[in-house]
Amino acid sequence: MSVDTREAPARPARRASRPLTVLCWLMAAPGLVWAVVRVLGVEWGPLVQLLAFTPYVAAWSVLPVVLALALRRWWAVGVAAVAALALLGVVVPRVVPDRGPAPGGPVLRVLTSNVLAGAADPAAVLALVRAERVDVLALQEFTPDAQAALDTLGIADVLPHRVTNPLVGTQGSALYSRFPLSDTGIRWNDGGFSQAYGTVAVPDGPGVLAESVHPAAPYALSVLDAWRTDLAAQPAATPDGPLRVLAGDFNATLDHAPLRALIDTGYVDAAAARGAGLIGTWGPYDGDPIPPVTIDHVLVDRRIGVRAVAVHPVAGSDHRAVLAELALPAG
């Protein structure tokens, strides 16, 4: 009696292909989970910290698609493609310039810098102010020594108006201006940081409510409630009222739901509007082995045009300074 063995080779082939199928799913599943968390804004526990690195995961998400296509694992292709499209869909707009409004009023140049509990070089900060013709300077982690050094270096010659709250450590804040300030004050966040604010009287333009922003950092699970509370307490935009600009260390990226909720009140992220929304502002700049993330922002009222944005290193700080050139509506 003869035995038909023509199908026998297929079984070993199937067994050999199983590890490749498992590999495809192991590559595709994390991206899908990340996409669901990001899109739905499900930020629990350590997910808050992880979401800061969403742009890196978005770039990586293309690899599972390519692998599954090469191996012809079609279900894995579908899952990986959905994840990649979702992640790229929320990240790519940050590198696409948005024309936005182009009002014909005066130009206002705003610079924000976290000076790392006064460790940043004050001469470097002031040199940047002079070179970039800064009109409004927002500083976080502002200390008495930093204020004294800036005074000695002559900051009053270029930015004569101020509201400051210099404190030893990381709680201090400052707002300097080329133009007169009114309605000034200091706001305290539940997380412990202060925020200097005031209305800038721009010549031939409308008044601008400017604030040096510094909510709590989500560095541990125990401070997540303060982080959320501080972001929720930031001044909402006033689309039918005065113009607002929030500039500072937000300790949040555009992948964090609380920051997006704040923006949705009527703000625009200046860097994202100019296609510079993925330039890192915090991470390895003082030696920490952390991939750069974008947590320093200039948020502007949607009636304000964004002409340019640049990010500058500041010696001694773990943050980069963000400079936004804004076009205001005519006064």
C-alpha positions in Angstrom: 0.0 0.0 0.0 1.4 3.4 -0.9 1.3 6.5 1.4 0.8 10.1 0.0 3.4 12.3 1.6 3.0 15.3 -0.5 1.6 17.5 2.3 4.2 16.5 4.9 6.6 19.4 4.3 3.9 22.0 5.0 3.7 21.1 8.7 7.3 21.9 9.6 7.0 25.1 7.6 4.0 26.2 9.6 5.9 25.5 12.8 8.9 27.4 11.7 6.7 30.4 10.8 5.0 30.7 14.3 7.9 32.5 15.9 7.8 35.1 13.1 4.0 35.5 13.7 4.5 36.0 17.4 7.3 38.5 16.7 4.9 40.5 14.5 2.3 40.7 17.2 4.8 41.5 19.9 5.9 44.4 17.7 2.4 45.6 16.8 0.6 45.3 20.2 2.5 47.9 22.2 2.0 50.5 19.5 -1.8 49.9 19.5 -2.0 50.1 23.3 0.0 53.4 23.2 -2.2 54.8 20.5 -5.4 54.0 22.5 -3.9 55.6 25.7 -2.9 58.7 23.8 -6.0 59.2 21.7 -8.4 58.6 24.6 -6.3 60.6 27.1 -6.1 57.7 29.6 -3.3 59.0 31.8 -3.0 56.8 34.8 0.1 56.5 37.0 3.4 56.1 35.1 1.6 56.6 31.8 1.8 60.3 32.4 5.6 60.2 32.3 5.7 57.7 29.4 3.4 59.8 27.2 6.0 62.5 27.0 7.9 60.2 24.6 5.0 59.7 22.2 6.9 61.3 19.2 9.6 58.6 19.6 7.0 55.8 19.7 5.2 57.3 16.6 8.4 57.1 14.7 9.0 53.5 15.8 5.4 52.5 15.0 6.3 52.3 11.3 8.6 49.4 11.9 5.9 46.8 12.9 4.0 47.7 9.8 7.0 47.1 7.6 7.9 43.9 9.4 4.4 42.5 9.1 4.2 43.4 5.4 7.5 41.7 4.7 6.3 38.5 6.5 2.7 38.8 5.0 1.0 38.7 8.4 -2.0 40.6 7.3 -3.9 40.8 10.6 -0.7 42.1 12.2 -0.4 44.6 9.3 -3.8 46.0 10.0 -3.3 46.4 13.7 0.1 47.9 13.3 -1.1 50.3 10.6 -4.0 51.5 12.7 -1.6 52.2 15.6 0.9 54.0 13.3 -1.8 56.1 11.6 -3.2 57.2 15.0 0.2 58.1 16.5 1.5 59.8 13.4 -1.8 61.6 13.1 -1.3 63.4 16.5 2.4 64.0 16.1 3.0 65.0 12.5 0.9 68.2 12.6 3.5 69.7 15.0 6.0 69.8 12.1 3.6 71.3 9.6 3.5 75.1 9.7 0.0 76.6 10.1 -0.4 80.0 8.5 -2.9 81.1 11.1 -3.8 84.8 11.5 -1.5 87.5 10.2 -2.7 90.6 12.1 -1.2 94.0 11.2 -0.4 95.2 14.7 2.9 95.5 16.5 5.4 92.6 17.0 6.1 91.2 20.4 9.1 89.0 21.1 8.6 86.7 24.1 11.3 84.5 25.6 10.9 81.9 28.3 13.6 80.1 30.2 13.8 77.8 33.2 17.0 78.9 35.0 17.3 75.7 37.1 17.1 77.1 40.6 19.4 80.0 39.5 22.1 77.7 38.1 21.7 79.1 34.5 24.3 81.6 33.5 22.7 85.0 33.9 25.1 86.5 31.4 23.9 84.0 28.8 20.3 84.8 29.5 20.9 88.5 29.1 23.0 88.1 26.0 20.1 86.2 24.5 17.7 89.0 25.5 19.9 91.6 23.8 20.7 89.6 20.7 17.1 88.6 20.0 15.6 92.0 21.0 13.3 90.4 23.5 10.3 92.4 24.7 9.0 90.1 27.4 11.1 87.6 29.4 9.5 84.9 31.6 11.8 83.1 34.0 11.1 80.0 36.2 13.0 78.7 39.2 14.1 82.3 39.7 16.3 82.9 42.7 17.6 86.0 44.6 21.1 85.4 43.3 19.8 85.2 39.7 18.0 88.6 40.2 21.0 90.2 41.7 23.2 89.0 38.9 20.8 90.2 36.2 20.6 93.6 37.9 24.4 93.9 38.0 24.6 92.9 34.3 22.2 95.7 33.4 18.9 94.0 32.6 17.0 97.2 33.5 18.6 98.9 30.5 16.7 96.6 28.1 13.8 95.3 30.2 13.1 98.1 32.8 9.7 96.8 34.0 9.3 93.7 36.1 7.3 91.6 38.6 9.5 89.1 40.4 9.3 86.6 43.2 12.9 85.5 43.8 13.1 82.5 46.1 15.9 80.1 47.0 15.3 76.8 45.3 12.8 76.1 42.5 9.7 78.0 43.5 10.6 81.5 42.2 9.3 83.3 39.2 9.8 86.5 37.2 8.4 88.5 34.4 10.5 91.3 32.8 9.2 93.6 30.1 10.5 96.3 27.8 7.1 98.0 28.1 5.2 99.1 31.2 3.4 96.4 33.3 0.1 96.8 35.1 -2.2 94.6 37.1 0.9 92.6 38.2 0.9 89.8 40.8 2.1 86.4 41.8 0.0 83.3 41.5 0.8 80.2 43.6 0.2 76.7 42.3 -0.8 73.8 44.6 2.3 72.0 43.5 4.5 74.8 45.2 5.7 76.8 42.2 4.9 80.5 41.8 3.9 82.4 38.6 4.6 86.1 38.0 2.0 87.8 35.8 1.1 91.3 34.5 -0.5 93.2 31.6 2.0 94.4 29.0 1.2 97.8 27.6 2.4 97.3 24.0 2.8 100.6 22.1 0.2 101.0 19.3 -1.2 97.6 20.3 -3.6 96.0 22.7 -2.6 95.1 26.2 -1.4 91.6 26.6 -1.8 89.5 29.8 1.5 87.6 30.1 2.3 85.0 32.7 5.4 83.0 33.6 4.0 79.5 33.8 5.3 76.7 36.1 2.9 73.9 37.2 4.2 70.9 39.2 6.4 68.4 37.5 5.0 64.8 37.3 8.2 63.2 38.5 6.5 60.8 40.9 3.1 59.2 41.3 2.6 61.2 44.5 2.5 64.5 42.7 0.3 63.6 39.8 -2.8 65.1 41.4 -0.9 68.4 41.9 0.3 68.3 38.3 -3.3 67.9 37.1 -4.6 70.6 39.5 -1.9 73.1 38.5 -2.5 72.6 34.8 -6.3 72.9 35.2 -5.8 76.1 37.2 -3.8 77.9 34.4 -5.7 81.0 33.1 -8.0 79.9 30.3 -7.9 81.9 27.1 -10.4 84.8 26.7 -11.5 84.7 23.1 -13.9 87.6 23.6 -11.8 89.4 26.0 -8.1 90.5 26.5 -5.2 88.8 24.8 -3.3 86.3 26.8 0.2 84.8 26.5 1.3 81.9 28.7 5.1 81.3 28.5 7.1 78.9 30.6 7.9 75.4 31.8 4.6 73.6 31.6 6.0 70.2 32.6 3.7 68.7 30.0 3.9 68.0 26.3 1.2 68.2 23.6 0.6 64.5 24.3 -0.8 65.2 27.7 -4.5 65.7 27.9 -4.5 68.5 30.6 -2.3 70.7 28.4 -4.5 70.0 25.4 -7.5 70.9 27.4 -5.9 74.3 28.3 -5.0 74.9 24.6 -8.6 74.1 23.6 -9.9 77.1 25.6 -8.5 79.3 22.8 -4.7 79.1 22.7 -2.3 78.1 20.0 1.1 76.4 20.8 3.5 78.8 19.1 6.1 76.2 18.2 3.6 73.8 16.7 2.1 76.7 14.7 5.5 77.2 13.1 6.3 73.5 12.5 8.8 73.5 15.4 6.6 71.5 17.8 9.0 68.6 18.1 12.1 70.5 19.1 13.2 69.2 22.5 13.4 71.7 25.3 14.3 69.5 28.3 16.2 66.3 28.8 20.0 65.8 28.3 21.1 69.4 28.5 22.7 69.0 32.0 23.9 65.5 31.4 20.8 63.4 32.2 20.4 60.4 29.9 16.9 61.3 28.9 15.7 61.7 25.3 14.7 65.4 24.7 11.0 66.2 25.2 9.1 69.4 24.6 7.7 70.7 27.9 8.5 74.4 27.5 5.9 76.3 25.6 4.6 79.7 24.5 0.8 79.5 24.3 -0.8 82.5 22.6 -4.4 83.7 22.0 -5.6 82.4 18.6 -6.1 86.1 17.5 -2.3 86.5 17.7 -0.1 85.6 14.8 3.1 83.5 15.2 5.8 84.8 12.9 8.7 82.7 14.2 9.9 80.4 16.9 13.4 79.4 17.9 14.9 77.3 20.7 18.2 78.3 22.3 20.5 76.6 24.7 21.3 78.3 28.0 24.5 77.4 29.8 23.9 75.9 33.2 20.2 75.0 32.7 18.6 71.6 31.9 16.1 73.5 29.8 16.4 75.3 26.5 14.8 78.7 26.1 11.9 79.2 23.7 11.7 82.5 21.8 8.4 83.3 20.0 8.0 86.3 17.7 4.3 87.3 17.8 2.2 89.6 15.6 -0.6 91.3 17.6 -3.8 92.7 16.4 -3.9 96.4 15.8 -4.6 98.4 18.8 
